Amino acid sequence: MLSDATTVVLRHTAHVPEEFWGADGAGAIGVGWELGLRGLDLHLGSADCVDPAEIETWSASGEGRAYLGGSSAGWADAAVSDGEAEQQARAAQRATTAFYTGFATVRPEGTRRLYAVDPAGLQEVDAWVEQFRVIWEHRLDALGTELARGRRTRPPR
């Protein structure tokens, strides 16, 4: 009996230059591949075209950053399982996550990676943290005052 379901089998082969692979590892290709599949899923789940601005907004959201970081971590785990050195896989994971979340650009230079931090990404984080600053700012000021006074002698309990 035939099913009404459709099965799609995808094989992905990427011919990646060694200097790119060495700096960014499997996640650099894998995260992009997963994002492509996510876009396909959004497209097939709706009669509308996927708006690139919506994808950009989602990618910058907490949910999007968690997805991108999790995807990058999963590719690093797979690389370690495949025999790549843990330290190298985790360095590639950090570079890939920074690239896809917009916090930094990474440029390989020989065996080194040069990171350039994007201030806009940090400003976004700072704006989010601002909502919590009012909670701890007074307490930290009070702690600073107490530390400046030195340890006071308290009566035993």
ZAZAKE-398161 format. One line per 10 residues: number of its first residue (from 1); their letters; for each residue x, y, z of C-alpha. Coordinates in steps of 0.001 Angstrom, whole numbers, plus 500000, padded with zeros to 6 digits. Layout:
N
NUM = A = X Y Z; ...
***
This chain:
157
1 = MLSDATTVVL = 500000 500000 500000; 501354 503424 499067; 501508 506241 501561; 500431 509816 500933; 503699 510984 502491; 506713 512088 500518; 510215 511168 501559; 513080 513380 500505; 516650 512132 500798; 519322 514804 500594
11 = RHTAHVPEEF = 523021 514222 500212; 525170 517229 500781; 528745 517341 499601; 530761 520478 500171; 534126 521074 498576; 535625 523379 501175; 539127 524871 500973; 541366 523525 503759; 542077 526971 505223; 538334 527573 505608
21 = WGADGAGAIG = 537675 524124 507058; 540636 524409 509427; 539409 527723 510833; 535677 527109 511019; 535204 523354 510918; 532107 521394 510043; 529746 523896 511649; 530565 526635 509166; 528984 524559 506417; 526530 522631 508596
31 = VGWELGLRGL = 524875 525629 510251; 524300 527253 506868; 522876 523995 505555; 520495 523771 508526; 519426 527373 508005; 518664 526538 504371; 516480 523638 505488; 514759 525893 508027; 513999 528380 505241; 512609 525562 503093
41 = DLHLGSADCV = 510427 524429 506006; 509095 527977 506488; 508419 528276 502762; 506610 524930 502512; 504600 525673 505667; 503176 528881 504234; 501741 530046 500951; 503787 533236 501312; 507386 533819 500387; 509788 533947 503303
51 = DPAEIETWSA = 510759 537550 504013; 514559 537822 504416; 514045 540619 506985; 511985 538212 509125; 514822 535686 509020; 517308 538398 510052; 515048 539405 512955; 514613 535797 514047; 518374 535167 513815; 519018 538094 516170
61 = SGEGRAYLGG = 516352 537006 518675; 517063 534879 521734; 515401 531909 520041; 517444 532389 516886; 520738 532770 518759; 519955 529652 520817; 519196 527725 517618; 522394 528891 515928; 524519 528177 519015; 522925 524747 519447
71 = SSAGWADAAV = 523441 523900 515806; 527076 524960 515992; 527567 522895 519165; 525971 519867 517508; 528341 520103 514557; 531300 520400 516937; 530084 517300 518809; 529839 515442 515495; 533362 516540 514538; 534742 515263 517869
81 = SDGEAEQQAR = 532875 511964 517370; 534473 511759 513942; 537960 512070 515456; 538664 515810 515405; 540543 517134 518426; 538143 518512 521067; 540033 521809 521390; 539998 522408 517636; 536304 521502 517322; 535316 523851 520173
91 = AAQRATTAFY = 537408 526721 518742; 535637 526218 515413; 532300 526104 517254; 532978 529464 518918; 534054 531040 515609; 531020 529683 513772; 528597 530797 516483; 530144 534271 516585; 529877 534552 512802; 526269 533372 512511
101 = TGFATVRPEG = 524998 535393 515482; 526631 538548 514161; 528855 539206 517158; 532065 538839 515232; 533672 538159 511935; 536460 535636 511793; 539314 535694 509306; 541810 532841 509168; 545427 533910 508835; 547660 530887 508577
111 = TRRLYAVDPA = 547088 528820 511712; 545541 531763 513596; 542025 533164 513607; 541563 536929 513719; 538287 538051 515276; 536686 541448 514723; 533874 542209 517166; 530817 543935 515764; 529835 546704 518218; 526201 546552 517060
121 = GLQEVDAWVE = 525872 543026 518448; 527295 544109 521788; 525016 547162 521872; 522046 544847 521429; 523205 542730 524361; 523788 545872 526441; 520245 547076 525692; 518854 543717 526854; 520976 543750 530041; 519792 547300 530804
131 = QFRVIWEHRL = 516459 545976 532067; 518295 544109 534837; 520775 546828 535721; 518223 548724 537802; 517824 545638 539986; 521478 545124 540860; 523002 548586 540435; 521920 549855 543884; 523012 546625 545548; 526422 546751 543914
141 = DALGTELARG = 526825 550385 545012; 525955 549359 548572; 528424 546474 548421; 531118 548850 547191; 530438 551173 550109; 530704 548320 552603; 533935 547071 551062; 535385 550580 551164; 534572 550865 554882; 536334 547632 555540
151 = RRTRPPR = 535124 544740 557571; 533030 545878 560519; 533098 544072 563802; 529759 542525 564527; 528630 541204 567876; 528594 537402 568056; 525213 535730 567643
***
